[in-house]
Amino acid sequence: MVDESGGHAGRGPVLLLLHGMGATGDVWLPWASHLERHWPGRWLAPDLAGHGWAPPLPSYSFAGLAQRIAQALAPDDRLVVLGHSLGGVVGLAMAASAAGTPVDAVVGLGIKAVWSPVELTRAAELADRPVSWFATRAEAARRHLRVSGLAGLVPPDHPVVDAGLRQVDGRWRLAMDPAAFAVGEPDLAALLAATDVPVVLARGEHDPMVTDEQLKEYGVPVATLPGLGHNAHVEDPAAVLALLDAYR
């Protein structure tokens, strides 16, 4: 877990940054300089279970992923959650009243709201596949970038990629537990109904995974970020960070 104190540590809530499927908490490291200037307190960027250095779960659910993160938090931390894709759903699960986690607000970025039967079948097939091994780091890095959706945005030799790879006996694999793909389709309506804190659903204008119309069905504020795609937080950290201005 990346745990950093901002320039005004002790003021305001803790910012919890949750990555998407296949990525790791290190995807938020380029945010450090922005957060130092614009976030008044601490920020955390943990690995979700089965990603990076976080141990896997026996089986994957949004509630289980949320509980694993909550268990690692200090009991007196009040949170503002910014989650990307899978991380956004986990943030909503943390904010559910029954979860008992002190969340003040959630910004969900790029959450896929509609899943087809074909997409769900594909995810289940990926979850059942054995771990793939690669002869070189370069091969494994390319696969990691494809799985995490970061291909073309982060070069294979970037330090952010290292957290997503493991070398064992001269071979390379992804750090991610493939079984995490089996987490399934989120019931966003139920998650939002169980949450009594402010929620914003955001997306990049060119995100192919979700539309404005789909997000507006849920009756919460929707923010569209001009010119950006699914990984808007990687493309333009400042634009995404501005979504948090009301919660500092």
C-alpha positions in Angstrom: 0.0 0.0 0.0 1.3 3.4 -1.0 0.7 5.7 2.0 1.8 9.3 1.7 1.2 12.5 3.8 0.4 15.7 1.9 1.9 19.0 2.6 -0.9 19.7 5.1 -1.0 16.3 6.9 -3.6 16.1 9.6 -6.2 18.4 7.9 -9.2 16.9 6.2 -10.1 13.4 5.3 -7.8 10.7 4.0 -8.0 10.3 0.2 -8.3 6.6 -0.7 -7.3 5.9 -4.4 -8.4 2.5 -5.7 -7.1 1.1 -9.0 -8.9 -0.8 -11.7 -8.9 -4.5 -12.7 -5.4 -5.7 -13.5 -3.6 -2.5 -12.3 -2.0 -1.9 -8.9 -1.8 1.0 -6.4 1.4 2.1 -8.1 -0.7 3.5 -11.0 -1.4 6.5 -8.7 2.2 7.3 -8.0 2.4 10.0 -10.8 -0.3 11.8 -8.8 2.1 12.5 -5.9 3.2 15.9 -7.0 -0.4 17.0 -7.7 -1.6 15.7 -4.4 1.2 17.5 -2.5 -0.1 20.8 -3.9 -3.9 20.1 -3.9 -4.9 17.6 -1.3 -4.8 18.8 2.4 -4.0 15.5 4.1 -2.9 11.9 3.7 -3.6 9.7 0.7 -3.5 5.9 0.4 -3.2 3.9 -2.8 -3.5 0.2 -1.8 -3.4 -2.9 -4.0 -6.8 -4.6 -4.2 -6.8 -8.2 -3.2 -5.2 -10.4 -5.8 -3.3 -7.5 -7.4 0.2 -6.3 -6.9 1.5 -7.4 -3.5 -1.9 -8.0 -2.0 -2.7 -11.6 -1.2 -5.6 -13.2 -3.1 -9.0 -13.9 -1.8 -10.5 -17.4 -1.7 -13.3 -16.0 -4.0 -13.9 -12.6 -5.3 -16.8 -10.2 -4.6 -17.0 -6.5 -4.4 -17.9 -6.7 -0.7 -14.9 -9.0 -0.1 -12.5 -6.6 -1.9 -14.0 -3.7 0.1 -13.6 -5.5 3.4 -10.0 -6.4 2.7 -9.2 -2.7 2.2 -11.2 -1.6 5.2 -9.3 -4.0 7.5 -6.0 -2.3 6.6 -7.2 1.2 7.5 -6.8 3.1 10.8 -10.0 3.0 12.8 -10.2 6.8 13.0 -9.6 7.5 9.3 -12.4 9.3 7.5 -12.2 8.7 3.8 -12.9 10.3 0.5 -12.7 7.5 -2.1 -11.7 7.9 -5.7 -11.9 4.6 -7.5 -11.3 3.7 -11.1 -13.4 1.1 -12.8 -13.3 -1.9 -10.5 -12.0 0.4 -7.8 -15.0 2.6 -8.1 -17.3 -0.2 -7.4 -15.2 -1.3 -4.4 -15.4 2.3 -3.2 -19.2 2.2 -3.4 -19.2 -1.1 -1.5 -17.1 0.5 1.2 -19.5 3.4 1.5 -22.6 1.2 1.9 -24.2 2.0 5.3 -24.0 -1.6 6.4 -20.2 -1.8 5.7 -19.5 0.5 8.7 -16.6 2.2 7.0 -16.4 6.0 7.6 -16.6 7.2 4.0 -17.5 10.9 3.4 -17.8 10.7 -0.4 -17.1 8.5 -3.4 -16.0 9.5 -6.9 -16.3 6.5 -9.3 -14.4 6.9 -12.5 -15.0 4.8 -15.6 -17.2 2.2 -13.9 -18.7 -0.2 -16.5 -22.4 0.0 -15.9 -23.8 -2.5 -18.5 -22.4 -6.0 -19.1 -23.5 -8.3 -21.9 -23.7 -12.1 -21.5 -20.7 -12.4 -23.8 -18.6 -10.1 -21.7 -19.5 -11.9 -18.5 -18.7 -15.3 -20.1 -15.4 -13.9 -21.3 -14.5 -12.7 -17.8 -15.4 -16.1 -16.3 -13.2 -17.8 -18.9 -10.3 -15.5 -18.0 -10.8 -16.3 -14.3 -10.5 -20.1 -15.0 -7.2 -19.8 -17.0 -4.0 -20.9 -15.3 -1.3 -18.4 -14.7 0.7 -17.5 -17.9 4.5 -17.5 -17.7 6.8 -15.5 -19.9 10.5 -15.8 -20.8 11.2 -12.1 -20.5 10.1 -9.1 -18.4 9.3 -7.3 -21.7 6.8 -10.0 -22.7 5.2 -10.0 -19.2 5.1 -6.2 -19.1 3.2 -6.0 -22.4 0.6 -8.5 -21.1 0.3 -6.5 -17.9 -0.3 -3.3 -19.8 -3.0 -5.0 -22.0 -4.8 -6.6 -19.0 -4.8 -3.3 -17.0 -5.8 -1.2 -20.0 -2.7 0.9 -19.8 -1.2 -0.1 -23.1 -0.2 3.0 -25.0 -0.4 5.1 -21.9 2.5 3.7 -19.9 5.7 2.4 -21.5 6.7 -1.2 -20.7 9.9 -0.2 -18.9 8.1 2.3 -16.6 8.6 1.7 -12.8 4.8 1.6 -12.4 4.7 -1.7 -14.3 7.1 -3.4 -11.9 4.4 -3.8 -9.2 2.3 -5.8 -11.6 5.0 -8.4 -12.4 6.7 -11.2 -10.6 9.9 -13.1 -11.4 10.2 -16.7 -10.3 13.1 -19.0 -11.2 14.0 -16.9 -14.2 10.5 -16.7 -15.6 8.0 -13.9 -15.4 4.3 -13.7 -14.7 1.7 -11.1 -13.8 1.2 -10.5 -10.1 -2.5 -10.5 -10.6 -4.6 -13.5 -9.5 -6.5 -14.5 -12.7 -9.5 -15.6 -10.5 -10.2 -11.9 -9.8 -11.8 -11.7 -13.2 -14.7 -13.7 -11.7 -15.9 -10.8 -9.5 -18.8 -10.4 -11.8 -21.2 -7.6 -12.7 -21.8 -4.9 -10.2 -25.4 -4.1 -9.1 -24.8 -0.3 -9.2 -28.5 0.5 -8.4 -28.3 -1.6 -5.2 -24.9 -0.2 -4.2 -26.1 3.4 -4.6 -29.3 2.7 -2.7 -27.2 1.4 0.2 -25.0 4.5 0.2 -26.0 7.7 2.0 -22.9 9.8 1.2 -22.3 12.0 -1.9 -21.4 10.1 -5.0 -20.2 11.3 -8.4 -20.0 9.0 -11.4 -17.4 10.2 -13.8 -16.1 9.1 -17.2 -13.7 10.3 -19.9 -15.6 11.6 -22.9 -14.1 8.9 -25.1 -14.4 6.0 -22.7 -15.7 3.1 -24.8 -16.8 1.1 -21.7 -19.6 3.3 -20.4 -21.8 6.2 -21.7 -23.2 9.3 -20.1 -26.7 8.0 -20.7 -25.9 4.8 -18.8 -24.6 6.7 -15.8 -27.4 9.2 -15.7 -29.8 6.3 -15.2 -28.7 6.1 -11.5 -29.8 9.6 -10.5 -26.5 10.8 -9.1 -24.3 13.6 -10.5 -22.4 12.6 -13.6 -19.1 14.3 -14.7 -17.8 13.9 -18.2 -14.1 14.8 -18.7 -13.5 16.2 -22.2 -11.0 14.6 -24.5 -10.1 11.7 -22.1 -10.7 7.9 -22.3 -11.2 5.1 -19.8 -8.0 5.7 -17.9 -8.6 9.4 -17.5 -6.6 9.4 -14.2 -3.5 8.4 -16.1 -4.1 10.7 -19.1 -4.8 13.8 -17.1 -4.4 13.6 -13.3 -5.2 17.2 -12.7 -8.5 17.0 -14.5 -9.6 14.0 -12.4 -8.2 15.5 -9.1 -10.5 18.5 -9.7 -13.5 16.2 -9.2 -12.4 16.1 -5.5 -12.4 19.8 -4.9 -15.7 19.8 -3.0 -14.4 17.1 -0.5 -11.0 18.5 0.5 
